[in-house]
């Protein structure tokens, strides 16, 4: 009986790690990416290899980083909204102050005009 040809697990690792090079904020990993046929030996029992554990750890770390990045993007978006709101409030206050300045300048001009008219 010829010896059975063993699969080399390093050949079939590409699935989600290479796909993750495309930037995505998706935080879930499809089930078929995690469990593969390489996990089972010829008797059907589960065979956990060091490489498989490292791969799962990397996928988990990648998922955590995507979640963290998503949270930070939300924080950045909230900060942008806060700054825009603050800018709008300051612009409104500036417009009110400019209007008050114009009103006061007109009142001063009219008072000066009245004073000059009375002194004649």
Residue pairs with C-beta under 8 A, 6 or more apart in sequence:
4 42
7 38
9 38
9 49
9 51
9 52
10 51
12 36
12 38
13 51
13 55
15 32
15 33
15 36
16 29
16 30
16 33
16 59
17 55
17 58
17 59
17 62
20 62
24 66
25 66
25 69
25 70
25 73
26 66
27 63
27 66
27 67
27 70
28 63
29 59
29 63
33 59
34 56
34 59
38 49
38 52
39 46
39 47
39 48
39 52
40 46
40 47
41 47
